[in-house]
Amino acid sequence: PGHHLAPVDWWLDRLETFRTRRAPVSAAGVDDEVCDVLRLLAEVAGGRAAASDGGPGGWLARSQARLAADLAEPLTLSDVAAEVGLGYESWRKRFQAGTGASPARWRARRRLEAAAELLRRTSLSNREIAASLGFSDEHHFAKRFREATGRTTGEFRRDPGGG
């Protein structure tokens, strides 16, 4: 038996994120990726289309877009919940159920992913990267990066593929 998962473009975008994202470099990253894949497979097997979050532009997509925008700017999570029309606790629980991470953790991951891209593609200093992504200082940035990747920023910059 087969499913017709609509809207097709929405599902293609979801699948594309798995094809194009970098391989995880830490055990926690591998765990997160496995959970993301399992969640997607469960959605496909259950025939759950984008309707559960309103589809493209639904509350979850709008929440993620807002959380990923302007990573250097402080953000009040209750404001994001209000922007998508949900109470804070309901939004937080639904967001975690839909993504596998709390809104704050999800945003922190986006911040570290952006940092990895800057390390990979630019010659910006740790101080400049930290400032551009809202870390309190370069030491806080370096500590969080190492916790997430298991590597220092210098090690990552020298060998971004981890090989």
Summary of the structure (lengths in Angstrom):
residues: 163
radius of gyration: 17.1
end to end distance: 41.6
largest distance: 54.3
contacts: 428
relative contact order: 0.10
helix: 67%
strand: 0%
